[in-house]
């Protein structure tokens, strides 16, 4: 059987066709396939939809957010790894898992996104799906780690007396092993065979080449379920905290103390509201476009909008260390100790009261509110009869 070769003229015709359909708002994924040897040159111009100005804008976002995300999360990993105390606590293992996922996101997403949209990389299906699998694994691991962090806080509030027995370090490591094994398996399913059977034509996704719409529907549904579980966990924490604060207010003799405790409940609600607002605001736009892509064909304007929404997920990975890690007092103390060791004695000075006090020995509720949440747990113990 005679094999046809790709001619420069044929490729030029396809590129011209892509530019024409760009102005008409019609997808060109149904264009012809050009075969060369045992490989096929498929028209990818229908996915490279960004204008020159848009490429510069998104390139600037990636070049700025990518290194910042990598440095912040790498710093969190180094601090946790350097502290024997933090490594033993399940809460910080979950924060470390979140930081690791965001490090992967900063590398995989930035490199693959810029290579495809800015530098017009010409990877084959297997290479492209491998890169996409890395991005999928990073973001799935990030959201799943957020869920583990939320569940950790839930247990710390609802099962304060038996928290250490319920969530041991061994169980935390086992849960992380299951998380990352499942995440890696799900993320590389397209590379293992669950890809679009027709190349670039339907039922292929209009957002990602070679990706089956059924796989995208399943993955998007999984992320939405994880986000709903995160919101439910925080809602349960707030409900329990509000109920506890109401009980404590009735037991207080002075109105001043009761007012202070009510204010603590409000601060806790504000903190969790900020966490959920950032999570939903960064993820919901991209997930919405992916759900629409499953049910209908997107035009080029919608594809360009999705490209910008995709960068919001990278922004979320840049914000996560500030919300979940660097607000923890114990982690900040460990960071200052690490900096003191790196700089050398007598060359860098840290606040003496923090360095001499050592890490607190009590349980720490990971993250966002080192001022509010430990107090809530302390108040729970005060309710127990003597």
Residue frames relative to the residue before (quaternion, step in Angstrom):
aa qw qx qy qz dx dy dz
X 1.0000 0.0000 0.0000 0.0000 0.00 0.00 0.00
X 0.3848 -0.7475 0.4961 0.2170 3.56 -0.76 1.05
X 0.2761 -0.7652 0.5667 0.1309 3.55 -0.94 0.97
X 0.3585 -0.7334 0.5431 0.1969 3.52 -0.96 0.94
X 0.2975 -0.7532 0.5642 0.1611 3.52 -1.12 0.70
X 0.5003 -0.6479 0.4871 0.3043 3.51 -1.16 0.67
X 0.1954 -0.7842 0.5808 0.0979 3.56 -0.78 1.00
X 0.5953 -0.5690 0.4126 0.3894 3.60 -1.10 0.55
X 0.6269 0.5458 -0.3478 0.4337 3.57 1.04 -0.73
X 0.6459 0.5236 -0.3232 0.4519 3.59 1.01 -0.83
X 0.6541 0.5008 -0.3192 0.4685 3.56 0.95 -0.82
X 0.6429 0.5246 -0.3254 0.4534 3.57 0.97 -0.80
X 0.6288 0.5307 -0.3322 0.4611 3.58 1.02 -0.76
X 0.6612 0.5100 -0.3104 0.4543 3.57 0.96 -0.84
X 0.6401 0.5170 -0.3243 0.4666 3.58 1.01 -0.79
X 0.6350 0.5157 -0.3261 0.4738 3.59 1.02 -0.83
X 0.6347 0.5292 -0.3239 0.4606 3.56 1.01 -0.82
X 0.6349 0.5272 -0.3311 0.4576 3.58 1.02 -0.77
X 0.6595 0.4993 -0.3176 0.4636 3.60 0.94 -0.82
X 0.6336 0.5239 -0.3383 0.4578 3.60 1.03 -0.72
X 0.6970 0.4628 -0.2802 0.4706 3.58 0.86 -0.93
X 0.5440 0.6057 -0.4010 0.4200 3.59 1.17 -0.44
X 0.7030 0.4470 -0.2623 0.4870 3.58 0.94 -0.86
X 0.6807 0.4801 -0.2923 0.4698 3.59 1.12 -0.57
X 0.4174 -0.7241 0.4553 0.3067 3.59 1.27 -0.29
X 0.5402 0.6078 -0.3984 0.4242 3.58 1.20 0.49
X 0.4620 -0.6730 0.4972 0.2939 3.57 -1.03 0.77
X 0.2721 -0.7772 0.5504 0.1377 3.56 -1.04 0.80
X 0.3467 0.7783 -0.4733 0.2238 3.58 1.21 0.36
X 0.6364 0.5262 -0.3458 0.4455 3.58 1.21 -0.20
X 0.3785 0.7369 -0.4830 0.2837 3.56 1.25 0.25
X 0.6767 -0.5256 0.3425 0.3853 3.51 -1.31 0.31
X 0.3997 -0.6683 0.5754 0.2500 3.51 -1.37 0.34
X 0.1879 -0.7743 0.5963 0.0984 3.55 -1.06 0.81
X 0.2206 -0.8158 0.5279 0.0845 3.56 -0.61 1.14
X 0.0108 -0.7750 0.6316 -0.0195 3.50 -1.07 0.87
X 0.8086 -0.0569 -0.0012 0.5856 3.56 -0.29 1.24
X 0.7658 -0.2935 0.2561 0.5117 3.55 -0.88 -1.04
X 0.6458 0.4906 -0.3227 0.4879 3.58 1.26 0.01
X 0.2849 -0.7458 0.5763 0.1749 3.56 -1.23 0.47
X 0.2658 -0.7364 0.6019 0.1571 3.53 -0.99 0.95
X 0.0858 -0.8279 0.5542 -0.0030 3.55 -0.33 1.27
X 0.5485 -0.6359 0.4414 0.3161 3.53 -1.07 0.76
X 0.0828 -0.8220 0.5634 0.0035 3.59 -0.41 1.24
X 0.4433 0.7242 -0.4490 0.2784 3.58 1.23 -0.07
X 0.5947 0.5757 -0.3779 0.4149 3.59 1.14 -0.45
X 0.6797 0.4451 -0.2958 0.5024 3.61 1.24 -0.21
X 0.6586 0.4480 -0.3062 0.5213 3.59 1.20 -0.37
X 0.0973 0.8704 -0.4633 0.1353 3.50 0.50 1.30
X 0.5236 0.6636 -0.4117 0.3405 3.60 1.21 -0.11
X 0.4165 -0.6710 0.5532 0.2651 3.53 -1.14 0.72
X 0.7088 -0.4531 0.3191 0.4365 3.56 -1.29 0.17
X 0.6573 0.4990 -0.3092 0.4726 3.58 0.97 -0.84
X 0.6659 0.4975 -0.3054 0.4645 3.59 0.95 -0.84
X 0.6271 0.5245 -0.3455 0.4607 3.60 1.01 -0.70
X 0.6536 0.5007 -0.3182 0.4700 3.59 0.97 -0.78
X 0.6553 0.5164 -0.3147 0.4527 3.60 0.97 -0.83
X 0.7032 0.4423 -0.2711 0.4862 3.58 0.82 -0.97
X 0.6119 0.5424 -0.3523 0.4553 3.59 1.07 -0.67
X 0.6413 0.5163 -0.3229 0.4668 3.59 1.02 -0.77
X 0.6398 0.5220 -0.3271 0.4596 3.58 0.98 -0.84
X 0.6912 0.4808 -0.2843 0.4585 3.58 0.87 -0.95
X 0.6695 0.4971 -0.3047 0.4603 3.59 0.93 -0.86
X 0.6811 0.4604 -0.2887 0.4907 3.60 1.17 -0.52
X 0.7432 0.4191 -0.2341 0.4660 3.57 0.75 -1.07
X 0.6077 0.5922 -0.3630 0.3850 3.61 1.02 -0.69
X 0.7208 0.4176 -0.2722 0.4817 3.65 0.66 -0.98
X 0.6252 0.5312 -0.3503 0.4520 3.61 1.01 -0.74
X 0.6541 0.5089 -0.3117 0.4648 3.58 0.93 -0.88
X 0.6606 0.5099 -0.3107 0.4551 3.58 0.91 -0.88
X 0.6946 0.4850 -0.2899 0.4453 3.61 0.80 -0.97
X 0.6595 0.5130 -0.3224 0.4449 3.60 0.90 -0.86
X 0.7286 0.4319 -0.2527 0.4677 3.56 0.76 -1.00
X 0.6033 0.5288 -0.3619 0.4748 3.60 1.10 -0.58
X 0.6202 0.5331 -0.3412 0.4634 3.60 1.05 -0.71
X 0.6444 0.5132 -0.3227 0.4662 3.60 0.95 -0.85
X 0.6544 0.5079 -0.3154 0.4629 3.60 0.93 -0.84
X 0.6575 0.5098 -0.3149 0.4568 3.59 0.95 -0.84
X 0.6505 0.5148 -0.3220 0.4563 3.59 0.95 -0.83
X 0.6804 0.4761 -0.2990 0.4700 3.59 0.86 -0.93
X 0.6691 0.5007 -0.3078 0.4548 3.61 0.95 -0.81
X 0.6941 0.4863 -0.2810 0.4502 3.59 1.07 -0.66
X 0.6972 0.4340 -0.2628 0.5064 3.60 1.22 -0.30
X 0.3705 -0.7406 0.5193 0.2112 3.57 -0.60 1.14
X 0.6229 0.5517 -0.3384 0.4394 3.59 1.09 -0.68
X 0.6973 0.4673 -0.2809 0.4653 3.57 0.87 -0.92
X 0.6318 0.5533 -0.3391 0.4239 3.58 1.02 -0.72
X 0.6652 0.5193 -0.3018 0.4436 3.59 1.14 -0.54
X 0.6757 0.5113 -0.2916 0.4439 3.59 1.18 -0.41
X 0.5055 -0.6753 0.4457 0.2997 3.59 -0.79 0.99
X 0.6048 0.5824 -0.3656 0.4018 3.58 1.00 -0.78
X 0.7280 0.4200 -0.2424 0.4846 3.57 0.88 -0.90
X 0.5471 0.5646 -0.4077 0.4644 3.59 1.21 -0.28
X 0.6574 0.4929 -0.3080 0.4796 3.58 1.01 -0.79
X 0.6346 0.5053 -0.3286 0.4837 3.59 1.04 -0.73
X 0.6325 0.5238 -0.3257 0.4685 3.57 1.05 -0.72
X 0.6274 0.5211 -0.3297 0.4756 3.59 1.06 -0.74
X 0.6378 0.5163 -0.3186 0.4745 3.57 1.00 -0.78
X 0.6640 0.4974 -0.3051 0.4676 3.58 0.93 -0.87
X 0.6383 0.5252 -0.3273 0.4579 3.59 1.01 -0.79
X 0.6503 0.5114 -0.3151 0.4650 3.58 0.97 -0.85
X 0.6849 0.4765 -0.2904 0.4684 3.58 0.96 -0.81
X 0.5698 0.5452 -0.3819 0.4819 3.60 1.18 -0.44
X 0.6467 0.5040 -0.3116 0.4802 3.58 0.95 -0.88
X 0.6489 0.5260 -0.3226 0.4452 3.59 0.95 -0.86
X 0.6606 0.5114 -0.3148 0.4505 3.58 0.92 -0.86
X 0.6903 0.4589 -0.2822 0.4830 3.60 1.07 -0.66
X 0.7341 0.4431 -0.2527 0.4482 3.58 0.61 -1.15
X 0.7035 0.4725 -0.2906 0.4443 3.57 0.77 -1.00
X 0.6812 0.4996 -0.3083 0.4375 3.58 0.78 -0.98
X 0.6939 0.4798 -0.2886 0.4528 3.58 0.82 -0.97
X 0.7167 0.4505 -0.2719 0.4576 3.60 0.75 -0.99
X 0.6508 0.5221 -0.3215 0.4477 3.59 0.98 -0.80
X 0.6911 0.4609 -0.2837 0.4790 3.57 0.86 -0.92
X 0.6408 0.5325 -0.3344 0.4404 3.59 0.97 -0.79
X 0.7100 0.4593 -0.2712 0.4597 3.59 0.94 -0.84
X 0.7887 0.3598 -0.1821 0.4641 3.60 0.73 -1.03
X 0.7558 0.3806 -0.2218 0.4845 3.59 0.96 -0.76
X 0.7954 0.2974 -0.1432 0.5084 3.56 0.87 -0.94
X 0.3489 -0.7820 0.4632 0.2285 3.59 1.35 0.05
X 0.0441 0.8277 -0.5530 0.0843 3.54 0.76 1.09
X 0.2705 -0.7810 0.5498 0.1210 3.56 -1.02 0.82
X 0.1200 0.8149 -0.5533 0.1243 3.58 0.74 1.06
X 0.5013 -0.6324 0.5018 0.3113 3.52 -1.22 0.54
X 0.7389 -0.4225 0.2727 0.4485 3.61 -1.25 0.14
X 0.6859 0.4928 -0.3035 0.4411 3.61 0.84 -0.92
X 0.6672 0.4882 -0.3074 0.4711 3.60 0.90 -0.87
X 0.6526 0.5149 -0.3179 0.4560 3.56 0.94 -0.86
X 0.6910 0.4715 -0.2856 0.4675 3.60 0.87 -0.91
X 0.5902 0.5433 -0.3732 0.4661 3.61 1.14 -0.49
X 0.6616 0.4866 -0.3070 0.4808 3.59 0.93 -0.87
X 0.6606 0.4980 -0.3093 0.4690 3.57 0.94 -0.87
X 0.6199 0.5408 -0.3413 0.4547 3.58 1.07 -0.66
X 0.6267 0.5260 -0.3361 0.4664 3.58 1.08 -0.69
X 0.6448 0.5023 -0.3177 0.4805 3.59 0.98 -0.80
X 0.6590 0.5113 -0.3034 0.4607 3.58 0.93 -0.92
X 0.6519 0.5117 -0.3151 0.4624 3.58 0.95 -0.84
X 0.6517 0.5235 -0.3217 0.4447 3.59 0.94 -0.86
X 0.7270 0.4351 -0.2561 0.4654 3.58 0.78 -1.00
X 0.6280 0.5134 -0.3437 0.4732 3.60 1.04 -0.66
X 0.6549 0.5018 -0.3060 0.4751 3.58 0.99 -0.81
X 0.6268 0.5432 -0.3391 0.4439 3.58 1.05 -0.70
X 0.6989 0.4501 -0.2774 0.4816 3.59 0.82 -0.98
X 0.6465 0.5109 -0.3274 0.4624 3.61 0.99 -0.76
X 0.6394 0.5056 -0.3279 0.4775 3.61 1.05 -0.68
X 0.6004 0.5402 -0.3517 0.4733 3.59 1.11 -0.61
X 0.6384 0.5158 -0.3247 0.4701 3.57 1.05 -0.74
X 0.6482 0.5042 -0.3259 0.4685 3.60 0.95 -0.81
X 0.6312 0.5235 -0.3316 0.4664 3.58 1.02 -0.74
X 0.6578 0.4994 -0.3105 0.4707 3.59 0.96 -0.83
X 0.6571 0.4967 -0.3115 0.4738 3.60 0.98 -0.80
X 0.6036 0.5520 -0.3491 0.4572 3.57 1.09 -0.68
X 0.6650 0.4832 -0.2988 0.4847 3.58 0.95 -0.83
X 0.6188 0.5510 -0.3400 0.4448 3.55 1.04 -0.79
X 0.6747 0.4800 -0.2944 0.4773 3.58 0.89 -0.91
X 0.6484 0.5394 -0.3206 0.4311 3.55 1.00 -0.80
X 0.6921 0.4445 -0.2695 0.5008 3.58 1.13 -0.62
X 0.7635 0.4041 -0.2075 0.4591 3.58 0.77 -1.04
X 0.7782 0.2027 -0.1219 0.5818 3.61 1.15 -0.53
X 0.0243 0.8616 -0.5065 0.0243 3.55 0.86 0.99
X 0.6963 0.4946 -0.2910 0.4312 3.59 0.88 -0.90
X 0.7816 0.2878 -0.1529 0.5320 3.61 1.08 -0.69
X 0.2766 0.8068 -0.4897 0.1813 3.59 1.24 0.35
X 0.6865 0.4941 -0.2943 0.4449 3.60 0.83 -0.95
X 0.6697 0.4894 -0.3018 0.4700 3.56 1.04 -0.71
X 0.6712 0.5052 -0.2993 0.4525 3.57 1.03 -0.76
X 0.8026 0.1897 -0.0733 0.5608 3.58 0.85 -0.97
X 0.0167 -0.8044 0.5921 -0.0454 3.55 0.01 1.31
X 0.6682 -0.4920 0.3678 0.4197 3.55 -1.29 0.24
X 0.6334 0.5343 -0.3338 0.4494 3.58 1.02 -0.75
X 0.6695 0.4840 -0.3037 0.4747 3.60 0.93 -0.82
X 0.6210 0.5363 -0.3405 0.4592 3.57 1.07 -0.71
X 0.6651 0.4877 -0.3031 0.4775 3.60 0.93 -0.87
X 0.6348 0.5249 -0.3311 0.4603 3.60 1.02 -0.76
X 0.6538 0.5050 -0.3156 0.4668 3.57 0.97 -0.82
X 0.6484 0.5043 -0.3185 0.4731 3.61 1.03 -0.73
X 0.6213 0.5335 -0.3400 0.4624 3.58 1.05 -0.72
X 0.6579 0.4911 -0.3024 0.4843 3.58 0.96 -0.87
X 0.6334 0.5527 -0.3278 0.4311 3.57 0.96 -0.88
X 0.7504 0.4131 -0.2369 0.4584 3.57 0.67 -1.09
X 0.6074 0.5376 -0.3601 0.4610 3.61 1.09 -0.57
X 0.6743 0.4820 -0.2867 0.4805 3.56 0.93 -0.92
X 0.6467 0.5328 -0.3153 0.4454 3.56 0.97 -0.88
X 0.6691 0.4945 -0.3013 0.4658 3.59 0.90 -0.91
X 0.6474 0.5223 -0.3239 0.4507 3.59 0.96 -0.82
X 0.6828 0.4819 -0.2885 0.4673 3.58 0.87 -0.96
X 0.6802 0.5323 -0.2959 0.4080 3.57 0.91 -0.93
X 0.7708 0.3517 -0.1887 0.4965 3.59 0.99 -0.75
X 0.2979 0.7643 -0.5124 0.2541 3.59 1.19 0.46
X 0.6417 0.5034 -0.3582 0.4545 3.67 0.89 -0.69
X 0.6517 0.5067 -0.3208 0.4644 3.59 1.01 -0.76
X 0.6923 0.4762 -0.2709 0.4697 3.58 1.12 -0.69
X 0.7830 -0.3493 0.1755 0.4838 3.60 1.21 0.04
X 0.6464 0.5058 -0.3422 0.4574 3.61 1.12 -0.49
X 0.3103 0.7427 -0.5237 0.2791 3.54 0.46 1.24
X 0.6889 -0.4579 0.3458 0.4429 3.53 -1.29 0.08
X 0.3703 -0.7725 0.4661 0.2209 3.65 -0.55 1.05
X 0.7303 0.4203 -0.2324 0.4857 3.58 1.20 -0.39
X 0.6234 -0.5636 0.3441 0.4188 3.60 1.15 0.49
X 0.7952 -0.2403 0.2063 0.5170 3.56 -0.34 -1.25
X 0.6015 0.5509 -0.3690 0.4456 3.60 1.23 0.05
X 0.7023 -0.4603 0.3065 0.4483 3.63 -1.17 0.39
X 0.5544 -0.1338 -0.8200 -0.0490 1.61 -2.10 1.40
X 0.2369 0.7800 -0.5438 0.1994 3.61 0.93 0.76
X 0.5308 -0.6138 0.4816 0.3311 3.54 -1.20 0.58
X 0.4080 -0.6937 0.5379 0.2510 3.55 -1.15 0.64
X 0.6511 0.5133 -0.3103 0.4651 3.58 1.27 -0.10
X 0.7986 0.1331 -0.0465 0.5852 3.58 1.06 -0.77
X 0.4322 -0.7014 0.4960 0.2744 3.62 -0.73 0.96
X 0.8514 0.2003 -0.1714 0.4535 3.54 -1.25 0.71
X 0.5771 0.5958 -0.3806 0.4089 3.64 1.23 -0.02
X 0.4068 -0.7122 0.5264 0.2238 3.53 -0.87 1.02
X 0.5243 -0.6537 0.4474 0.3125 3.58 -0.96 0.87
X 0.6154 0.5480 -0.3524 0.4436 3.60 1.07 -0.65
X 0.6408 0.5053 -0.3263 0.4772 3.58 1.01 -0.77
X 0.6501 0.5110 -0.3254 0.4587 3.60 0.93 -0.84
X 0.6317 0.5290 -0.3355 0.4568 3.60 1.01 -0.77
X 0.6641 0.5005 -0.3056 0.4638 3.59 0.95 -0.86
X 0.6843 0.4853 -0.2999 0.4541 3.60 0.87 -0.92
X 0.6491 0.5099 -0.3193 0.4655 3.58 0.95 -0.82
X 0.6422 0.5144 -0.3223 0.4681 3.58 0.99 -0.80
X 0.6262 0.5397 -0.3330 0.4535 3.58 1.03 -0.78
X 0.6723 0.4851 -0.3039 0.4694 3.60 0.87 -0.90
X 0.6455 0.5156 -0.3252 0.4601 3.59 0.98 -0.79
X 0.6339 0.5172 -0.3313 0.4701 3.60 1.01 -0.78
X 0.6475 0.5143 -0.3201 0.4624 3.60 0.93 -0.84
X 0.6599 0.5036 -0.3087 0.4644 3.58 0.96 -0.83
X 0.6358 0.5160 -0.3297 0.4699 3.59 1.01 -0.76
X 0.6478 0.5102 -0.3189 0.4673 3.60 0.98 -0.80
X 0.6151 0.5337 -0.3441 0.4674 3.59 1.07 -0.70
X 0.6774 0.4867 -0.2938 0.4667 3.58 0.88 -0.91
X 0.6339 0.5187 -0.3336 0.4668 3.59 1.02 -0.75
X 0.6445 0.5263 -0.3265 0.4483 3.61 0.95 -0.85
X 0.6880 0.4601 -0.2881 0.4816 3.58 0.89 -0.86
X 0.6135 0.5358 -0.3525 0.4607 3.60 1.06 -0.63
X 0.6499 0.5035 -0.3138 0.4750 3.59 1.02 -0.78
X 0.6257 0.5284 -0.3375 0.4640 3.58 1.04 -0.75
X 0.6747 0.4902 -0.2960 0.4656 3.58 0.89 -0.92
X 0.6356 0.5244 -0.3331 0.4583 3.58 1.01 -0.79
X 0.6760 0.4778 -0.2994 0.4744 3.59 0.91 -0.87
X 0.6504 0.5111 -0.3227 0.4600 3.58 0.98 -0.80
X 0.6532 0.5053 -0.3152 0.4675 3.59 0.98 -0.83
X 0.6485 0.5123 -0.3170 0.4654 3.56 0.99 -0.82
X 0.6579 0.5069 -0.3040 0.4667 3.56 0.98 -0.83
X 0.6635 0.5074 -0.3095 0.4545 3.56 0.94 -0.85
X 0.6197 0.5319 -0.3444 0.4631 3.58 1.06 -0.67
X 0.6538 0.5031 -0.3077 0.4741 3.56 1.01 -0.81
X 0.6696 0.4998 -0.2998 0.4603 3.58 0.92 -0.88
X 0.6198 0.5504 -0.3520 0.4347 3.58 1.01 -0.70
X 0.6564 0.5093 -0.3130 0.4602 3.58 1.00 -0.77
X 0.6918 0.4852 -0.2756 0.4583 3.58 1.13 -0.64
X 0.5838 0.5980 -0.3734 0.4027 3.58 1.23 -0.33
X 0.4280 -0.7152 0.4970 0.2414 3.54 -0.96 0.83
X 0.7641 0.3177 -0.1690 0.5354 3.57 1.02 -0.81
X 0.5122 -0.6565 0.4656 0.2996 3.54 -1.07 0.77
X 0.5801 0.5999 -0.3802 0.3988 3.61 1.12 -0.55
X 0.6783 0.4775 -0.2912 0.4766 3.55 0.91 -0.91
X 0.6358 0.5324 -0.3247 0.4549 3.56 1.01 -0.78
X 0.6444 0.5118 -0.3222 0.4680 3.57 1.00 -0.78
X 0.6375 0.5297 -0.3279 0.4534 3.57 1.02 -0.80
X 0.6716 0.4904 -0.3043 0.4645 3.58 0.97 -0.82
X 0.6233 0.5172 -0.3488 0.4716 3.57 1.04 -0.66
X 0.6318 0.5240 -0.3321 0.4647 3.58 1.03 -0.74
X 0.6127 0.5387 -0.3517 0.4590 3.59 1.05 -0.67
X 0.6319 0.5274 -0.3271 0.4643 3.58 1.01 -0.78
X 0.6535 0.5027 -0.3128 0.4716 3.59 0.99 -0.78
X 0.6431 0.5186 -0.3289 0.4575 3.59 0.96 -0.81
X 0.6307 0.5308 -0.3281 0.4613 3.56 1.03 -0.77
X 0.6538 0.5076 -0.3087 0.4686 3.57 0.97 -0.85
X 0.6494 0.5153 -0.3188 0.4596 3.58 0.99 -0.79
X 0.6447 0.5301 -0.3260 0.4439 3.58 0.97 -0.82
X 0.6982 0.4564 -0.2724 0.4795 3.57 0.85 -0.96
X 0.6067 0.5457 -0.3564 0.4550 3.58 1.08 -0.66
X 0.6403 0.5179 -0.3225 0.4667 3.58 1.01 -0.78
X 0.6392 0.5300 -0.3219 0.4549 3.59 0.97 -0.87
X 0.7105 0.4562 -0.2636 0.4665 3.57 0.82 -1.00
X 0.6235 0.5445 -0.3443 0.4431 3.59 1.03 -0.74
X 0.6702 0.4799 -0.2997 0.4803 3.58 0.94 -0.85
X 0.6435 0.5280 -0.3275 0.4470 3.60 0.95 -0.84
X 0.7106 0.4442 -0.2618 0.4787 3.58 0.78 -1.01
X 0.6634 0.5275 -0.3119 0.4293 3.58 0.93 -0.86
X 0.7021 0.4557 -0.2722 0.4747 3.58 1.05 -0.69
X 0.7663 0.4004 -0.2038 0.4594 3.59 1.00 -0.75
X 0.6386 0.5904 -0.3473 0.3507 3.58 0.91 -0.84
X 0.6341 0.5278 -0.3726 0.4248 3.70 0.87 -0.69
X 0.6862 0.4696 -0.2956 0.4703 3.61 0.83 -0.91
X 0.6595 0.5049 -0.3150 0.4592 3.60 0.94 -0.84
X 0.6157 0.5499 -0.3489 0.4436 3.59 1.06 -0.69
X 0.6600 0.4918 -0.3088 0.4765 3.59 0.93 -0.86
X 0.6518 0.5174 -0.3248 0.4493 3.59 0.99 -0.76
X 0.6438 0.5013 -0.3268 0.4769 3.59 1.04 -0.68
X 0.6384 0.5108 -0.3243 0.4757 3.58 1.03 -0.76
X 0.6329 0.5489 -0.3312 0.4342 3.58 1.02 -0.79
X 0.6146 0.5520 -0.3460 0.4447 3.58 1.13 -0.58
X 0.7773 0.3865 -0.1810 0.4622 3.58 0.93 -0.89
X 0.8125 0.0820 -0.0304 0.5763 3.61 1.11 -0.46
X 0.5509 -0.6155 0.4533 0.3350 3.56 -1.27 0.32
X 0.3300 -0.7590 0.5327 0.1766 3.57 -0.74 1.07
X 0.3685 -0.6938 0.5639 0.2545 3.55 -1.15 0.61
X 0.7220 -0.4682 0.2905 0.4184 3.56 -1.28 0.15
X 0.6007 0.5551 -0.3634 0.4460 3.60 1.07 -0.61
X 0.6702 0.4824 -0.2896 0.4840 3.57 0.97 -0.86
X 0.6226 0.5284 -0.3434 0.4639 3.59 1.05 -0.66
X 0.6573 0.4944 -0.3158 0.4731 3.59 0.97 -0.79
X 0.6319 0.5253 -0.3343 0.4615 3.59 1.02 -0.75
X 0.6369 0.5279 -0.3286 0.4557 3.59 1.03 -0.76
X 0.6059 0.5627 -0.3601 0.4320 3.59 1.02 -0.72
X 0.6752 0.4641 -0.2963 0.4909 3.59 0.99 -0.77
X 0.6401 0.5217 -0.3319 0.4560 3.60 1.00 -0.76
X 0.6082 0.5716 -0.3547 0.4213 3.58 1.09 -0.64
X 0.6322 0.5323 -0.3394 0.4493 3.58 1.09 -0.63
X 0.5528 0.6057 -0.4011 0.4082 3.62 1.19 -0.40
X 0.6030 0.5473 -0.3614 0.4541 3.60 1.09 -0.61
X 0.6360 0.5013 -0.3247 0.4887 3.58 1.09 -0.67
X 0.6155 0.5320 -0.3391 0.4724 3.59 1.06 -0.71
X 0.6259 0.5329 -0.3380 0.4582 3.60 1.02 -0.74
X 0.6464 0.5064 -0.3170 0.4745 3.58 1.03 -0.75
X 0.6398 0.5106 -0.3273 0.4720 3.60 1.15 -0.55
X 0.6866 0.4803 -0.2807 0.4681 3.59 1.11 -0.66
X 0.5406 0.6717 -0.3926 0.3200 3.61 1.08 -0.66
X 0.6621 0.4980 -0.3483 0.4386 3.68 0.81 -0.77
X 0.6488 0.5193 -0.3204 0.4546 3.58 1.07 -0.70
X 0.7109 0.4573 -0.2600 0.4667 3.59 1.03 -0.74
X 0.8168 0.3127 -0.1254 0.4683 3.56 0.86 -0.95
X 0.7808 0.3495 -0.1800 0.4856 3.61 1.04 -0.56
X 0.7873 0.3853 -0.2115 0.4324 3.56 0.43 -1.20
X 0.5924 0.5383 -0.3812 0.4626 3.61 1.24 -0.04
X 0.5574 0.5943 -0.3993 0.4204 3.61 1.23 -0.17
X 0.4661 -0.7032 0.4661 0.2665 3.56 -0.75 1.04
X 0.6475 0.5283 -0.3274 0.4410 3.58 0.94 -0.84
X 0.6749 0.4851 -0.3055 0.4646 3.56 0.95 -0.82
X 0.6253 0.5254 -0.3457 0.4620 3.60 1.05 -0.66
X 0.6353 0.5131 -0.3335 0.4710 3.59 1.01 -0.75
X 0.6518 0.5014 -0.3114 0.4762 3.59 0.96 -0.85
X 0.6226 0.5378 -0.3380 0.4570 3.59 1.07 -0.68
X 0.6701 0.4866 -0.3056 0.4699 3.58 0.92 -0.85
X 0.6271 0.5198 -0.3415 0.4690 3.58 1.05 -0.66
X 0.6427 0.5171 -0.3208 0.4655 3.57 1.00 -0.80
X 0.6569 0.5003 -0.3108 0.4707 3.59 0.96 -0.83
X 0.6303 0.5284 -0.3393 0.4565 3.58 1.04 -0.71
X 0.6594 0.4976 -0.3145 0.4677 3.58 1.00 -0.79
X 0.6715 0.5052 -0.3008 0.4510 3.56 0.98 -0.82
X 0.7019 0.4635 -0.2738 0.4665 3.56 0.95 -0.83
X 0.4662 -0.6730 0.4555 0.3498 3.58 1.09 -0.60
X 0.5852 -0.5914 0.4302 0.3502 3.53 -1.15 0.64
X 0.8184 0.2487 -0.2057 0.4755 3.53 -0.94 0.97
X 0.6797 0.4738 -0.3023 0.4714 3.58 1.21 -0.19
X 0.7609 0.1536 -0.1139 0.6201 3.59 1.17 -0.57
X 0.1714 -0.7875 0.5867 0.0792 3.53 -0.97 0.81
X 0.1388 -0.7672 0.6221 0.0723 3.53 -1.03 0.87
X 0.6626 -0.4912 0.3609 0.4351 3.60 -1.18 0.36
X 0.4271 -0.7510 0.4309 0.2605 3.61 -0.49 1.14
X 0.6491 0.5342 -0.3527 0.4111 3.57 0.97 -0.72
X 0.6631 0.4911 -0.3163 0.4681 3.58 1.10 -0.64
X 0.6880 0.4892 -0.2917 0.4497 3.55 0.93 -0.87
X 0.7087 0.4583 -0.2689 0.4641 3.57 1.04 -0.66
X 0.6150 0.5849 -0.3578 0.3894 3.56 1.16 -0.50
X 0.3451 -0.7463 0.4982 0.2751 3.57 1.15 -0.62
X 0.6282 -0.5295 0.4044 0.4018 3.51 -1.29 0.14
X 0.5263 -0.6293 0.4614 0.3378 3.57 -0.96 0.79
X 0.4222 -0.7395 0.4752 0.2216 3.53 -1.02 0.79
X 0.5820 0.5990 -0.3803 0.3974 3.59 1.20 -0.31
X 0.6567 -0.4861 0.3895 0.4252 3.51 -1.33 0.16
X 0.1946 -0.7695 0.5979 0.1118 3.52 -1.10 0.72
X 0.2823 -0.7199 0.6053 0.1889 3.53 -0.94 0.90
X 0.5226 -0.7253 0.3575 0.2702 3.44 -0.33 1.34
X 0.9353 0.2171 -0.1200 0.2524 3.35 -0.96 0.52
X 0.9196 0.1136 -0.1312 0.3525 3.18 -1.01 -1.14
X 0.8258 0.1679 -0.0744 0.5332 3.55 0.89 -0.57
X 0.0926 -0.8286 0.5516 0.0259 3.52 0.21 1.25
X 0.6369 0.5175 -0.3320 0.4651 3.57 1.23 -0.33
X 0.7503 0.4171 -0.2328 0.4571 3.57 0.88 -0.94
X 0.7438 0.4779 -0.2696 0.3817 3.58 0.61 -1.12
X 0.6393 0.4971 -0.3705 0.4549 3.65 0.86 -0.65
X 0.6142 0.5389 -0.3580 0.4518 3.57 1.07 -0.64
X 0.6161 0.5479 -0.3496 0.4449 3.55 1.03 -0.74
X 0.6670 0.4879 -0.3012 0.4758 3.55 0.94 -0.86
X 0.6331 0.5248 -0.3359 0.4593 3.57 1.00 -0.76
X 0.6625 0.5078 -0.3083 0.4563 3.55 0.97 -0.83
X 0.5860 0.5721 -0.3707 0.4380 3.58 1.12 -0.59
X 0.6589 0.4951 -0.3179 0.4686 3.56 0.98 -0.77
X 0.6364 0.5372 -0.3482 0.4303 3.60 1.02 -0.61
X 0.6142 0.5549 -0.3536 0.4356 3.58 1.20 -0.38
X 0.5919 0.5916 -0.3747 0.3991 3.57 1.15 -0.46
X 0.5070 -0.6617 0.4496 0.3207 3.62 -0.90 0.82
X 0.4642 -0.6821 0.4961 0.2706 3.48 -1.11 0.73
